[in-house]
Structures are given as structure tokens and as C-alpha cells.
Amino acid sequence: MKEEYSNQQRRWYDKDPVLSQAVRTLEHSDDQTQIRIALNLIKIIIEHNIEEEKYEAVEDIINAVGSGLDDNRKGRWYDIDTTLRTAMNMLQNCPEATQHLIAKEMAKMVVDKIKTEDSDDDEE
């Protein structure tokens, strides 16, 4: 059952301000950064779910990744790339408490990536 959102929270990630800001920053990052962070997100989400003993086998992880993915859906900014879409789908299917924890880690990854890019630009 899908929740109905107010005009201010029309996207699933807008319920959490930290998550919303992290996703917004990710959306405006370059493609390479988006893919790198998406791969890290997938890893973090799997680790969180293993710690919580949500997954008992690799098949459980594969089924969780595949559930809810619609190959024909291309309307969202993250639907363009399969890796990014998978990461965002996995994040969407996490409990809100886990989303908040992961949002903090995601925000840190984005900031670290921006700092790395800025220091690389300074060296040139």
C-alpha cells in the first residue's frame, strides 16, 4: 500500500530531510559520482540488512533487489541507469530508521567525493 504524500513530500525520500538533501545532491552530481555512490549504497544497504538478519541467503538479497523494479519505468531521474535505479529501489524498500542511517552515510559519501574533486581541481 502506497502512502499519500502532501505537496511538500511528494517523493518517498522527502519525508526525511537528511535523506532528501543527500538524494538531491546525488541527483545533481556527475554520472560517474552517481554510479560510484550507487554501488556503495547497495553495499551499505546489504550490510545493514545482514546485520539485522533480514537476509538469510544470497537468494533473499537478489529477490529484494528485483522486487519493485519496473524495466519500463523511466520517469524518475534515477531510472536512467540500472545501478542507480537498483540502489534507490533498495533504499526505498528499507525501513525508515534504516533509510535515515543510510542517508547520513550517503551524505558523507557525497561530501567526501566533492572534497576529493575540489582538491583534484586545486592541484591542476
PLY file of the C-alpha trace (Angstrom):
ply
format ascii 1.0
element vertex 124
property float x
property float y
property float z
element edge 123
property int vertex1
property int vertex2
end_header
0.00 0.00 0.00
1.42 3.34 -1.06
1.23 6.31 1.27
-0.24 9.52 0.03
2.13 12.42 0.26
1.39 16.08 0.75
2.53 18.57 -1.89
5.70 19.16 0.13
6.51 15.45 0.38
5.59 14.06 -2.99
8.63 11.78 -3.24
9.33 8.90 -0.89
12.68 10.33 0.18
11.32 13.77 1.09
9.96 12.50 4.43
13.48 12.60 5.89
15.28 15.96 5.46
18.75 14.37 5.59
17.78 11.75 3.01
16.07 14.35 0.85
19.17 16.58 0.80
21.50 13.64 0.15
19.36 12.44 -2.77
19.07 15.97 -4.17
22.87 16.36 -4.04
23.31 12.96 -5.65
20.85 13.89 -8.39
22.96 16.92 -9.31
26.27 15.02 -9.23
28.03 13.86 -12.36
27.26 10.41 -13.78
30.47 8.80 -12.53
29.85 10.03 -8.98
26.26 8.80 -9.09
27.35 5.29 -10.14
30.13 5.13 -7.55
27.78 6.22 -4.76
25.02 3.88 -6.01
27.42 0.92 -5.77
28.41 1.99 -2.26
24.74 2.38 -1.32
23.97 -1.15 -2.49
26.86 -2.45 -0.38
25.78 -0.44 2.70
22.14 -1.49 2.39
23.09 -5.16 2.11
25.40 -4.83 5.13
22.64 -3.18 7.20
20.16 -5.87 6.24
22.61 -8.67 7.02
23.34 -7.11 10.44
19.60 -7.02 11.12
19.39 -10.63 9.92
16.79 -9.67 7.33
18.59 -11.73 4.69
19.46 -15.34 5.34
20.81 -16.24 1.91
22.09 -14.66 -1.29
18.76 -15.51 -2.95
16.99 -13.26 -0.42
19.21 -10.35 -1.46
18.63 -11.00 -5.16
14.87 -11.22 -4.65
14.86 -7.98 -2.64
16.80 -6.18 -5.35
14.45 -7.40 -8.07
11.22 -6.69 -6.24
9.59 -3.49 -7.34
11.86 -2.85 -10.30
9.91 -1.99 -13.41
12.09 -2.05 -16.51
9.60 0.11 -18.39
9.59 2.89 -15.81
11.86 5.72 -16.92
10.22 8.84 -15.47
12.43 9.39 -12.43
15.91 10.89 -12.65
17.49 7.71 -11.28
15.73 5.37 -13.73
18.21 6.21 -16.48
20.90 3.90 -15.06
20.21 0.36 -13.82
22.76 0.52 -10.98
21.40 3.82 -9.71
17.80 2.62 -10.04
18.64 -0.57 -8.12
20.31 1.37 -5.31
17.42 3.81 -5.00
14.86 0.98 -5.08
16.73 -0.87 -2.34
16.90 2.32 -0.28
13.19 2.97 -0.79
12.36 -0.53 0.46
14.37 -0.11 3.68
12.59 0.75 6.93
12.56 4.49 7.66
15.04 4.12 10.53
17.49 2.34 8.22
16.91 4.94 5.50
17.89 7.65 7.97
21.11 5.86 8.96
21.99 5.22 5.34
21.15 8.83 4.44
23.83 10.04 6.84
26.37 7.68 5.26
25.22 8.70 1.79
25.57 12.39 2.61
29.09 11.76 3.90
29.99 9.89 0.68
28.72 12.77 -1.47
30.57 15.40 0.58
33.79 13.33 0.56
33.52 12.95 -3.22
33.01 16.69 -3.69
36.01 17.45 -1.43
38.14 14.99 -3.43
37.09 16.61 -6.71
37.82 20.09 -5.32
41.31 19.08 -4.15
41.99 17.47 -7.55
40.95 20.72 -9.25
43.26 22.71 -6.97
46.23 20.54 -7.94
45.74 21.17 -11.66
0 1
1 2
2 3
3 4
4 5
5 6
6 7
7 8
8 9
9 10
10 11
11 12
12 13
13 14
14 15
15 16
16 17
17 18
18 19
19 20
20 21
21 22
22 23
23 24
24 25
25 26
26 27
27 28
28 29
29 30
30 31
31 32
32 33
33 34
34 35
35 36
36 37
37 38
38 39
39 40
40 41
41 42
42 43
43 44
44 45
45 46
46 47
47 48
48 49
49 50
50 51
51 52
52 53
53 54
54 55
55 56
56 57
57 58
58 59
59 60
60 61
61 62
62 63
63 64
64 65
65 66
66 67
67 68
68 69
69 70
70 71
71 72
72 73
73 74
74 75
75 76
76 77
77 78
78 79
79 80
80 81
81 82
82 83
83 84
84 85
85 86
86 87
87 88
88 89
89 90
90 91
91 92
92 93
93 94
94 95
95 96
96 97
97 98
98 99
99 100
100 101
101 102
102 103
103 104
104 105
105 106
106 107
107 108
108 109
109 110
110 111
111 112
112 113
113 114
114 115
115 116
116 117
117 118
118 119
119 120
120 121
121 122
122 123
